[in-house]
Amino acid sequence: MKIALDAMGGDHAPGVNLEGARDILAENSGIESILLTGPADQLRKAAAECGLTDPRAVFIEAPEVVGMEESGAKALRRKKKSSISIAADLVKNGEAQALVSAGNTGAAVAAATVKLRLLKGVQRAGIASPMPNEFGVCNLLDAGANPEAKPSHLLDYAIMGSVYAREVLKVADPKVGIMSNGEEEEKGTAFTKETLILLKHLVEQGNAPFTLRGNVEGHDLFQTQLDVCLCDGFTGNIVLKSCEATAKAMSKWMKEEFKKNPVRIAGALLGKGAFKAVKDRTNYESYGGSPLLGVNGIVIIAHGGSSALAIKNALKMSAEALKHEVNPKIEEAIATITLPYPT
């Protein structure tokens, strides 16, 4: 398998990207090559500094970079030789089968959607962001690709998220819920109510590749056996960033409180292993990135602040998705839908 890596994407590019590529190549002999896009001379220098000498690391010239603050769609039109655009071209032309980027999310989504196109039957692509909970991982879908979603888009997300959970995460019977302000069917907006009607119809047809939980609330992300939580990209992005900020704040507050007296410091030392285990479980670096489901190619969007470990795991995630042939199985599942989409 060949993976295109946007080497200039992210807050700490290109260093962490090259280190992540170095580490995954060292442990995964199944990767034929990683195609690193960016200013080739700069990448070669950075590779030498971090010890990336594996011949499977190939440098592809891409002289332009899309900044994190730029409008994704506009930058894609202006900067046709950017590292993210060239990486998407590699997948489009069949020179790579997967794309990983920690850069501008808007640019990554635009490049993937415009250049790779959507899978047959899919209306909109969606970002599935993993959220750790008591039972494993719940994928929040969509987490930012489609802010103004329609109920029919969420129907597709339910199917795509379930296929991903079953094939890659090995969940035998994925559980799907709709983010709302209450579990009762009469709760929610017209949007969530219409989404629930569509999902219930699919279940009644016997074509649903999931078990429907109905409406769920924010706490269910962490406390309920839930594998896919559906929402529009506007809501999902707010939820995701709020959870990330809360985790960081809690970690900071805990450290401040433990340092207030010697007894607490001693207690912190005794519980160091437990604290580390919780941190690892909630750290986005452990998951690597979020798959952009629905595009004709494997695309993993990593966090802008990704470390080398996060990039390594994002590359690993892309390899797993390729191995399990997620996209053909999504197309097969989407093809079973016979419900008329609402206007």
Summary of the structure (lengths in Angstrom):
residues: 343
radius of gyration: 20.6
end to end distance: 40.2
largest distance: 65.6
contacts: 1255
relative contact order: 0.17
helix: 48%
strand: 18%
